[in-house]
């Protein structure tokens, strides 16, 4: 009979890798906030193009009202987020056009799938 070998992962190694990854991300946020925000924007744009369900959610009234909610506005004004170029740029990316603009686009059949 053949024995199946199991591999046990050392939890310390996984923690070390996670800490290292977080350190790299944190340094990237602190040192290159605009570049990171542009990277996040490109990921967001790709998700909106490639995943119709995500796009529908992103432009839904519920999500838009969350972005316009006092909670989200207060979050933006917290000292940590207010002083961070990355978070301010990212928050600006998250807040899309007004409700009327979104409604008009859908009524006209403009679904922003035009690629330049």
RAURSUL-V327883 format. One record per pair of residues at least 6 apart in sequence whose C-alpha atoms are under 7 Angstrom apart, sorted by the first residue. I is the first residue (numbers start at 1). J is the second residue. D is the distance in whole Angstrom. If there is no record, write none. Layout:
# RAURSUL-V327883
i=<I:I>
j=<J:J>
d=<D:D>
This chain:
# RAURSUL-V327883
i=<29:29:33:33:34:34:36:37:37:37:41:47:48:48:49:57:66:67:76:81:81:82:105>
j=<36:86:85:86:85:86:86:86:89:90:93:54:54:55:113:63:72:95:82:87:88:88:111>
d=<7:6:6:4:7:6:7:6:6:5:7:7:6:5:7:7:7:6:6:6:7:7:7>
